[in-house]
């Protein structure tokens, strides 16, 4: 029997968005800043009310920069490292203490927090999106997950780059309108275009438009590479040479960019909402109206 809708939260994407979008003047009675905690709970309330999922999973970065991806492309996420090789803290130390509180809050609300060794949240999301027998909505502010949009399986991306209340619903039509490609081509598109925020250089001279044109003419990256090796093809000389020069990068990046589809146990172990315990948690951490909002959203 098919399941109802599954709501997958790209947790780090959402709590960073909450932290930087909500004033850090929001504090618990003991002075702890709780803007990210309150923000992600309100994000979840808003989306749960709007989409009425059967289940929600908070997908977690157990490893935000897996070594197997770094082995393939050493520059992967290097710009996010501090001088000692750890993830740089750009939040003034105010976000870190909130992260375990966010996980605790989800636990009290019966929302499973799922991560896996050597896996980013993207990989957890990819695994659930591929195996869930029912419609799936993925909440993220990152474009990487556009590759999972699948009309046939009812998988959509709720893209919150412009805000949760003003999010885009990314399906294949949205992808055609935005990038002139199908969602199934997004990995090939992203490999060629690159992504400076993830330390992926892309293929020199190829941006969104050229990548889309190449995919439209040659079908996929394999077809593009075959055409690059054919002097009679229509690929312009500069782009042809860039593609030929980027063979090793392209081979590695295809694996790095593609999310894993087998990263974790795919059973959704939702728990009961521990309302009394969560209300006490809300009092301790000064959640205010966010407590009632999330409880009301999950009750429906």
KEMARFI-646635 format. One line per 4 residues: number of its first residue (from 1); their letters; for each residue x, y, z of C-alpha. Coordinates in Angstrom, 1 decimal, m for minus. Each point is the difference from the previous one (the first is absolute). Layout:
REM KEMARFI-646635
NUM = A = X,Y,Z | ...
REM end
This chain:
REM KEMARFI-646635
1 = XXXX = 0.0,0.0,0.0 | 1.4,3.4,m1.0 | 0.8,2.5,2.7 | m1.1,3.5,0.3
5 = XXXX = 2.2,3.0,m0.4 | 3.5,0.0,1.5 | 1.6,3.3,0.9 | 3.8,m0.1,0.1
9 = XXXX = 1.8,2.9,1.7 | 3.6,0.9,m1.1 | 0.6,0.9,3.6 | 3.3,1.9,m0.2
13 = XXXX = m1.2,2.0,m3.0 | m3.0,1.0,2.0 | 1.6,0.8,3.4 | 2.7,2.1,m1.7
17 = XXXX = m2.7,1.8,m1.9 | m1.9,0.6,3.3 | 3.2,1.1,1.8 | 0.9,2.6,m2.6
21 = XXXX = m3.6,1.1,m0.7 | m1.3,0.5,3.6 | 1.6,2.4,2.5 | 2.3,m1.5,2.5
25 = XXXX = m1.8,2.1,2.6 | m2.3,m3.0,0.5 | 1.3,m1.6,3.1 | m1.0,m2.6,2.6
29 = XXXX = m0.4,1.1,3.7 | 3.6,m1.0,0.6 | 1.3,2.2,m2.8 | 0.6,m2.7,m2.6
33 = XXXX = m0.8,1.3,m3.5 | m2.8,m2.1,m1.5 | m0.8,1.6,m3.3 | 0.9,m3.0,m2.1
37 = XXXX = m1.9,m2.3,2.3 | m3.2,2.1,m0.1 | 0.4,0.6,m3.7 | 0.3,m3.6,m1.1
41 = XXXX = m3.0,m1.0,2.2 | m2.0,2.8,m1.6 | 1.1,m1.0,m3.5 | m1.1,m3.6,0.8
45 = XXXX = m3.4,1.3,1.4 | m0.6,2.0,m3.2 | 0.8,m2.8,m2.4 | m1.8,m2.7,2.0
49 = XXXX = m3.1,2.1,0.1 | 0.1,0.7,m3.7 | 0.9,m3.5,m1.3 | m1.5,m2.3,2.8
53 = XXXX = 2.7,m2.7,m0.3 | m0.5,m3.5,1.3 | 3.5,0.1,1.4 | 2.9,2.5,0.4
57 = XXXX = 3.7,m1.0,0.2 | 2.8,2.4,1.0 | 2.9,m1.0,m2.2 | 3.3,0.7,1.7
61 = XXXX = 3.6,0.6,m1.1 | 1.9,m2.7,2.0 | 2.9,0.9,m2.3 | m0.3,3.4,m1.8
65 = XXXX = 3.1,m0.7,m2.1 | 0.4,m3.7,m0.5 | 3.6,m1.2,m0.6 | m1.1,m2.1,m3.0
69 = XXXX = m1.2,3.2,m1.8 | 3.2,1.9,1.0 | 2.1,m2.9,m1.3 | m1.7,0.5,m3.4
73 = XXXX = 0.2,3.8,0.0 | 2.4,1.4,2.6 | m1.5,3.5,m0.4 | m3.4,m1.2,1.2
77 = XXXX = m1.3,2.5,2.5 | 3.5,1.2,0.9 | m1.2,3.6,0.2 | m2.1,m1.0,3.0
81 = XXXX = 3.0,m1.2,2.0 | 1.9,1.9,2.6 | 3.7,0.2,0.3 | 0.1,m3.3,2.0
85 = XXXX = m2.0,m1.9,m2.5 | m3.3,m0.1,1.9 | m3.3,1.6,m1.1 | 0.4,3.7,0.3
89 = XXXX = m2.3,1.7,2.6 | m1.5,3.0,m1.7 | m2.7,0.4,2.6 | 2.0,1.5,2.8
93 = XXXX = m0.5,m3.2,2.0 | m3.7,0.7,0.4 | m1.4,m2.8,m2.2 | 2.0,m3.0,1.2
97 = XXXX = m1.7,m0.3,3.4 | m3.4,0.1,m1.7 | 0.6,m3.0,m2.3 | m0.4,m2.7,2.7
101 = XXXX = m3.0,1.9,1.3 | m1.6,m0.2,m3.5 | 0.6,m3.8,0.0 | m1.4,m0.3,3.5
105 = XXXX = m3.1,2.0,m1.0 | m0.7,m2.2,m3.0 | 0.4,m3.1,2.2 | m2.6,1.3,2.4
109 = XXXX = m2.3,0.7,m2.9 | 0.3,m3.5,m1.4 | 1.9,1.1,m3.0 | 2.9,m2.3,m0.7
113 = XXXX = 3.5,1.5,m0.5 | 1.8,m2.2,m2.5 | 3.6,0.1,m1.0 | 2.6,m2.6,m1.0
117 = XXXX = 3.8,m0.4,0.1 | 1.7,1.5,m3.0 | m3.2,1.6,m1.2 | m1.3,3.6,m0.4
121 = XXXX = m3.6,0.8,0.6 | m0.3,0.1,m3.8 | 0.8,m3.7,m0.1 | m2.6,m0.8,2.7
125 = XXXX = m2.6,2.0,m2.0 | 0.9,m1.8,m3.2 | m0.4,m3.3,1.6 | m3.4,0.7,1.5
129 = XXXX = m1.2,1.8,m3.2 | 0.9,m3.1,m2.0 | m1.5,m2.6,2.2 | m3.1,1.6,1.5
133 = XXXX = m3.2,m1.5,m1.5 | m1.9,3.2,m0.3 | 0.4,3.8,m0.8 | 3.0,1.7,1.5
137 = XXXX = 0.7,3.7,0.6 | 3.6,1.0,0.7 | 0.6,3.3,1.9 | 3.3,1.7,m0.8
141 = XXXX = 1.7,3.2,m0.9 | 2.6,m1.8,m2.1 | m0.2,m0.7,m3.7 | 1.9,m3.3,0.3
145 = XXXX = m3.2,m1.8,0.7 | m1.8,1.1,m3.2 | 1.4,m3.3,m1.5 | m2.6,m1.9,2.1
149 = XXXX = m3.1,1.7,m1.5 | m2.0,m2.8,m1.7 | m3.5,0.7,m1.2 | m0.7,m3.7,m0.6
153 = XXXX = 0.7,m0.9,3.6 | m1.5,3.2,1.5 | 3.3,1.3,1.3 | 0.2,3.8,0.2
157 = XXXX = 2.4,2.5,1.5 | m1.4,2.8,2.3 | 2.8,2.5,m0.7 | 0.2,2.6,2.7
161 = XXXX = 2.7,2.3,m1.3 | m2.5,2.8,m0.1 | m1.5,m0.9,3.4 | m2.2,m2.8,1.3
165 = XXXX = m3.2,2.0,m0.5 | 1.1,0.8,m3.5 | 1.5,m3.3,m1.1 | 0.1,m1.4,m3.5
169 = XXXX = m1.4,m3.4,m0.7 | 2.6,m1.6,m2.3 | m1.3,m2.6,m2.4 | 1.0,m0.7,m3.6
173 = XXXX = m2.0,2.9,m1.4 | 1.8,2.4,2.4 | 3.3,m1.5,m1.1 | m0.8,0.5,m3.7
177 = XXXX = m1.1,3.6,0.7 | 3.0,0.8,2.1 | 2.9,m1.8,m1.6 | m1.4,m1.4,m3.3
181 = XXXX = 0.9,m3.6,1.1 | m1.9,m2.9,1.5 | 0.6,m0.9,3.6 | 1.5,m3.3,m1.0
185 = XXXX = 2.8,2.0,m1.7 | 0.9,2.1,3.0 | 3.1,m1.9,1.1 | 1.5,0.3,m3.4
189 = XXXX = m1.0,3.7,m0.1 | 1.5,0.7,3.4 | 3.3,m1.9,m0.8 | 0.6,2.3,m3.0
193 = XXXX = m1.2,3.2,1.6 | 1.8,m0.6,3.3 | m0.8,1.4,3.4 | 2.5,2.3,1.7
197 = XXXX = m1.8,m0.3,3.3 | 0.8,m3.7,0.0 | 3.5,0.3,m1.4 | m1.0,m1.5,m3.4
201 = XXXX = 1.8,1.9,m2.7 | m2.2,m1.2,m2.9 | 1.2,0.0,m3.6 | 1.7,3.2,m1.1
205 = XXXX = m2.2,2.2,m2.2 | m3.2,m2.0,0.7 | m2.8,1.7,2.0 | m3.7,m0.6,0.3
209 = XXXX = m0.9,0.9,m3.6 | 2.8,m1.9,m1.7 | m0.6,m3.1,2.1 | m3.7,0.1,m0.8
213 = XXXX = 0.7,0.4,m3.7 | 2.4,m2.9,0.0 | m2.4,m2.3,1.8 | m2.8,1.0,m2.4
217 = XXXX = 2.1,m0.9,m3.0 | 1.9,m3.1,1.2 | m2.3,m1.4,2.7 | 2.3,m0.6,2.9
221 = XXXX = 3.6,0.4,1.1 | 1.2,m3.2,m1.7 | m1.5,1.3,m3.2 | 1.7,3.4,0.5
225 = XXXX = 3.4,m1.7,0.6 | m0.4,m2.1,m3.1 | m0.8,3.1,m2.0 | 3.0,1.8,1.5
229 = XXXX = 2.2,m2.7,m1.4 | m1.5,0.3,m3.5 | 1.6,2.9,m1.9 | m3.1,0.2,m2.3
233 = XXXX = m2.5,0.6,2.9 | m1.5,3.4,0.5 | 1.7,0.7,3.4 | 2.0,3.2,m0.2
237 = XXXX = 3.8,m0.4,0.1 | 0.5,1.7,3.4 | m2.7,m2.0,1.7 | 1.2,m3.2,m1.7
241 = XXXX = 3.5,0.5,1.3 | m1.3,0.7,3.5 | m2.0,m3.2,0.0 | 3.0,m2.0,m1.2
245 = XXXX = 2.2,1.5,2.6 | m2.5,m0.7,2.8 | m0.3,m3.7,m0.4 | 1.3,m1.0,3.4
249 = XXXX = m2.0,2.7,1.7 | m3.2,m1.0,m1.7 | 0.5,m3.6,0.9 | 0.5,0.8,3.7
253 = XXXX = m2.6,2.7,0.2 | m2.8,m2.2,m1.3 | 0.4,m2.2,3.0 | 0.5,2.9,2.4
257 = XXXX = m3.1,2.0,m1.2 | m2.3,m3.0,m0.1 | m1.7,m0.6,3.3 | 0.1,m3.6,1.4
261 = XXXX = m3.1,m2.1,m0.2 | 1.0,m2.6,2.6 | 1.4,2.0,2.9 | m2.1,m1.2,2.9
265 = XXXX = m2.8,m2.2,1.3 | m3.2,1.2,m1.7 | m2.5,m1.0,2.7 | m1.7,3.2,1.3
269 = XXXX = m0.1,m0.5,3.8 | m2.3,2.8,1.0 | m0.7,0.3,3.7 | m2.9,1.4,2.0
273 = XXXX = 0.0,3.7,0.7 | 1.0,0.5,3.6 | m2.1,3.1,0.6 | 0.6,0.5,3.7
277 = XXXX = 3.8,m0.5,m0.4 | 0.1,2.3,m3.0 | m1.9,2.7,1.8 | 2.5,m0.2,2.8
281 = XXXX = 2.8,0.1,m2.6 | m1.7,3.1,m1.5 | m0.1,1.7,3.4 | 3.6,m0.7,0.7
285 = XXXX = 1.2,1.3,m3.3 | m2.4,2.9,m0.4 | m1.8,m1.2,m3.1 | m3.1,2.1,0.6
289 = XXXX = m2.7,m0.4,m2.6 | 2.2,m2.4,m2.1 | m1.0,m2.8,2.5 | m3.7,0.3,m0.7
293 = XXXX = 0.5,0.4,m3.7 | 2.0,m3.1,m0.5 | m2.2,m2.1,2.3 | m3.1,1.2,m1.9
297 = XXXX = 1.6,m0.7,m3.4 | 0.9,m3.5,1.0 | m3.4,m0.7,1.5 | m1.7,0.5,m3.4
REM end
